[in-house]
């Protein structure tokens, strides 16, 4: 097939691949810029992005804002002609502050999920000359339609695109654990329904509202199949973990390499959503009901109750990023067990493109 470009708002990527944001600290400027330099869209993850700042323990929110701006600037410097995005979770306590920081830094695209970003256009309106595109992450056609309706009525603005995240994705998932286990939903069907749901709004706007699919997309043949079904692009995260440029520690990458199919499990996250991760001793202890004592230093999530939570998810993910998997864990997509070596981003993208061409 001919490889299409991916246009989101005023920004155009040479290839229809978005590297999914991975926190904490798995996709920062190194990975994002490497992807952007290959013609894809590189995405910096914002949760606890300031974890390496000297004042993170004392002033986590200020540290996060400062670090996010710096990561965007570094990615820009390394990929001056590329498209750089950030992923900002609605569930974060400092959600609005991080959105403002990203807008001030002039990031190309804001991807926003883990909740519905109902007021995102209001924040952009504070920057009348902003070229930043706004892309909600949803898991259903209903959520996409609701956001179109709300944004259009309240702000006269429609999403520049949607990321439609299916049940095979890694990290936090927008489905109930019961439905995930029952395999009730399939990305292919969700895509067709979402295209139909947003079509009237795209027609009203006189422009396309691209749908980017995510979750379980692993090969170039997978990408081609979803493009043929009507997707404008794909978002991939798990495959980029096992790249040289990924910002995670070597131990984190090796956790993906060692994972077998049966190691990829569902977890209940303190965020209040189910998640998919690689089973290890830490998660086994949590499953047994062992509470990891912690004092909440960050107040990072609107939905987290430290008194009831079995562990601090920020601390667990920071530990994992640094390679301490005894006191943390790695989120992963359903296909993580298929990874068998660490490659350069350029090699991975070239492999995917060749597979797409043959499809």
N, C-alpha and C positions, 0 to 999 in steps of 0.2 A: 504494500500500500504506500501511497505518497504520505510523507510525514507532515501533518498540518501544524501551523503555528497556533499559539494560544494567546488570545487577546483578552485582557481583563482591564476594563476601564481604559485609561490612556496608555497602558503598558502592554507590550507584546513580547512573548517569549518565542524563541526559535523552535522549540520543541514542546509538545503538550504534556510536560512532566513537572509537577510541583513536588518538591521535597517536603514532606510533612514536618511540622514543628515537633520537636521531642524534648521534653524537659524531664529532670532538671539538668540543664547544661549539656545535653547530648547534641543538639543542633544550635551552635553559636556561629560566630563569623567565619570560622574555618570551613565548616561544611557548607554553610549557606553560600559563601562566595565561590566555592569550588563548583557547586551545582549551577549557580548563575553564569559562571564562565563557560559552561558547556552548552548554554542556551536554554536551560531549564529555569525554574523559579526556586531560589534558595530561601529557606524560611528559618528565622531565629525564634527559638522558644522563649517566652517571657517568664514563666513561673520561676520564682526564686533566682532570676537571672543575675542578681547581685551577690550570689553566694560566695564569690571570691573577693568581694570588697572588704577592706579592713573593718568597716563599721557595720557590716551586715547583721551581726548579732544585736547591736544596739539600735540601729536605725534601718531595719530591713527594707522599708518601703522607699526611702530616699536612695538607698544603695541600689535597689532594683531599677529605679528610674534612671539613675546615672549610668548604670551598667548597660541598660537597654540602648540608650543613646550611643554609648561608646561602641557596642557591638554592631549597631547599624552603620556607624561611621567606618568601622574597620572593614566590614563586609563591602561597603561602597568603594573603599580605597583599593581592595583586592580585586573587585569585579566592577570596574567603573562603567562598563556598558551593559551590565546584567540587571536582572529584575530581582529585587530583594524584598521579602515580606517578613512579617512577624506574626506569631500566633499568640493571641491574648485570650485567656480563658475568662468567660463571664463570671465564673465562680470565685475568681480571685478578689480578695478584699480591696486591693489597690487597682482594680480593673480600670477605672476611669483615669487614674493618674498615669497608668502605663499606656493607655490609648493616647492621652495628651502628649506624653513623652515621645511616642512613635510618630505622631503627627508633627511635632516640633522638629523631629529629626528628618522629616521628609521621606519616610519609608514609602516604598511603592505600593504595597498592599498590606492591609490588616485582615488576617483571618481570625475569626472569633467564634468559639463554640463553648462546650461545657455549660450550657445554658443558652437562652435566646438573647442575642444582643439587640434588645428592643430599642435602646436609645443611642445606638452607635452613630447614626447620622447627626444627632444633636451635637455630639462632640466634634465631629468634622466641621459642622457649621461655624465653629469658633475660628476656623482657618479657611476663610472664603477663597483663597487662592490655592488651596491644597490640591495636589494631583493624586493623593492617596486613594486607592480603590478599596472598597469595603466588601468583604466576602464572608458571609456567615457560614458556619459549619452546622449542618443539620443531619438528621437521621431519618427524616420522613417527608413525604410530599406535603403533609399537613403543616409541618413547621415552616417549610419554604413558603407556602401560600400565606400563612399567618404573618410572616415577616414582610412579605411583599405588600400585603394589605395595610399593615401597621405603618411601615416606612412611607408608603405612598400617601396615606391619609395624614400622618403627623408631620412629615418632613418634605413631601414632594420628591422623594428619592427612592430609587429601586436598587436592590443589590447589584453590584457590578458583576457578580458571579455567585454561585453556591458551591461549596464542597459538600457532597452527599456521602456521608460516612456510613458504610454498611457494617454488618455484624462481625465481619472477619478482621476488623481493624485491631491494632494494638492500643494500649493505654486505656483511657476512659471511654466508655461506650454509651450511646444514647438509647439503649434498649434495656428492658428488664432482664434480670438474670434468668427468670423462667422462660422468657421468649428466646434468649440466647441458647439455652440448653436444648430447647425444643426445635431450634433452627427454623423458627417461624418466618423469618424475613430473609429475602435474598436480594443482593445488590442489583442484579439485573432487572428484577421487577420494580424495585424502588426507583431505579433510574427512569424507566418508562413512565411511571406514575408521576414522578417529579417534573419531567419534561412537560407532560400534559398539564400539570398544576400551574406551572409558571408561564406557560405559553400566552395566556390572555394578557398578562402583565408585560411581557416582552413586546407583544403586539401594540399595547397601549403606549409603551415607551418608544416604539419605533427602533428598537435595537435588540440584539440578542442578549439573553441572560445565560451565560455559559454554565453548564453543570459539570463539575469536576468530581469524578468518583474516587472513593478511597475505601480501603479495607480488602485485603486479600489479593490485590493487584501485584503480581510478582515478576512476570515475564513480559517481553515485548509482545508476545502473542496475546496475553491478557489485555494489554493496552489496546492493541488493534481491535480486539473483540468489543471492548467497551466503546471505542470510537465509532465502530460500525453500528452499535446500538443507539448512538445519538449523543454520547458524552463529548464534551469539547476537550477534555483532558483527564489526566489521572493524578492522584496524589499518592506518593509512595514514601514510606518512612523506614520500615524495618530493613529494607535492602541497603539503605544508606548508613545504617549502624556499622556494618562491617566494611567500611571504607577507611583508607588511611587518613582522610581529612576529617572524619567524624571527630567531634570535640570530646567524646567520652574517653575514659581510660582504656588501656589495653585489656585490663581485666574485665571490664564491662563488655567489650567486643567479644572476648573469648567466652563470656557467658552465653552469648548468642550462638557462637560456634559449637559449644558443647551441648546445646539444647536438643533433645529428641522430641518427637511429635507429642509424646505423652507428658512432656514437661511444660507444655503450653497450657495454662489453666486460667480459669476465671477467678477473680478475687472481688471482695467487697471493699471498696476504697473509702477512706475518710471523707473524700469529696462528696460522697452520697450517691455515687454511680458505680455500677459494676466495671471491672477492668479486666484486661487480658495481660498476663505476665508470665515470666519463666519461673517455675516452681524451684524454690531453694530452701535452705534450712530456716531462713528468716520467715518466709511465708508459711512454712510448715508449723513453726512455733505459733504464729498468729492464728492459724487454722485450729490449733489445739486449744485456743482460748487464752494463750499466754499474753499478757499485756506488757508491752515494752514501756517501762516508766519514762516519762518525759515531762518537762516543763515547757509549755507552749511559748517559744520565744518570738515567733514570727506573726501569728494571727493572720496567716496567709489566705485562708479560705473562709468565705462567708458561711459555708455549710458545715464546717468542722466543729464538733463539740469535743474539746480536749478531755473532758471528764469521762466521756463515753468511748472515745476513739482508742483502739488498741495500740496505736503507734502514731508518731508524727510522720506524715507522708513526705513533707519537705526534707526532714532529716534523713529518712530512708532513701530518698532519691538522690540527695546530695552524696550520701555515703556510697551509693552504687556508682554514681558518676565518677567518683574518685577511686573506685576499685575495691571498696570495702563491702563486699557482697554478704558478709556475715551479719552486717547491720543494715542491710538494705536489699533491694531487688530491682530487676530490670523489667520494664514493660516491653511487650513484644507483640507483633502481629501473628496471625494464625499460621503463617508460613515461615516463621523464624527458624524452625528446625531444618529448613532447606539450605541455609547458609553453610558454606564449607571452607571459605577462605576470605582473607581481607584483600581488597583490591583498591585501586585508585578510582575516584569518582568518574574520571574521564573514561576509564576502561568499562565501568558499569554502564554508563550512558551509551557508549558505542555498542556494547552487547545488546542493550535494549532496542536501539535503533535498528540494528541488523535483524533482530527477531521481528520487529514491526514490519520491516520491508518484505520479509519472507512470508508474512501472514496473509 
